Amino acid sequence: MTVEMIDVVRRFGATPALEGVSLTLREGEFTALLGPSGSGKTTFLRVLAGLEGSDSGTIRIAGQDVTRVAARERGIGMMFQSYALFRHMTVFENVAFGLRVRRRRPPEAEISARVRRLLDMMQVSELERRYPAQISGGQRQRVALARALAIEPRLLLLDEPFSALDALVRKEVRRWLRGLHDQLGITTVLVTHDQEEAMELADSIAVMERGRIAQFDTAQRLLSAPATPFVAAFVGEAARLDCEVRNGMVRFANEALGSVCADLQDGPATAFARAGDVFASSGGGGARVVLVRETGGGRRILVVQAGDAVIDATGVEGEHLSRGDTCGLTLRGGHLFASNGSRVTIVPPTDPA
């Protein structure tokens, strides 16, 4: 089932929450809305669900204009950040609730069969007689998802569903969720501020900034070809480095980074570099290692202070820098944006080793 949002605007007083948002989702696609707090992610989801109205624009689900259609008539399942389970109802009753309040209520035998089938699919069938307070956070999440799926929705919306779980459970549950999505094939939209979560789960990611979609692409494209400086800085945790381009040479405000070549117009520019783009080598160079982060597999991220900038870097093979060591930095990749928004990829110089 396809979803289209066309030039959707939503304001709260004079404050714009969505500014001309347009997005098309393919049938069966798993899409993540990724952005910082206040970027418009949850408003997007609520407007799509019909829980918030829009000031202008068009929303189509499966080709049908649902812009003025009530939430309960849109055929959408939604899982809230808080799970919103009814504390006075058992697990079974929570999942059955959406079916029992429908205008065309199914027979009780059909409700019971569907609820038990979903609880079995969620791997929580043994919990049907318990109350929400008697089960774990991960189990409550699965119950909330079963309730969202009970009405057999055309579209599934997930609002920060993993935020209440600890790190270990979160990883386990999101992998299970992706497998469930592949099994059911329901078009799904996930709101998250967690980049790892978005990249692991989603087929495509819409990066939101101040009520607009800055870029809608695959995770790989967001990293390799960011459309704007905001995307370059936000996705992948890149360091922002001010610089100047003159006659094809890029000179950084921070002298510890040296210079690189770039085919970009003369003038002020901004580079964005991740740990894998910056290499730290022992010796002089005006920088100092302030923290060493072990990431497993023998890879170490060096947090380096270079003037006013704090930069994540990778150590040169064969060297073992420690906290407090001085080092030199070599930029071997990243993205460079001119003041007019044009972008080039930084080409690595010769191997520092």
Summary of the structure (lengths in Angstrom):
residues: 353
radius of gyration: 24.4
end to end distance: 52.4
largest distance: 77.6
contacts: 1114
relative contact order: 0.12
helix: 28%
strand: 36%
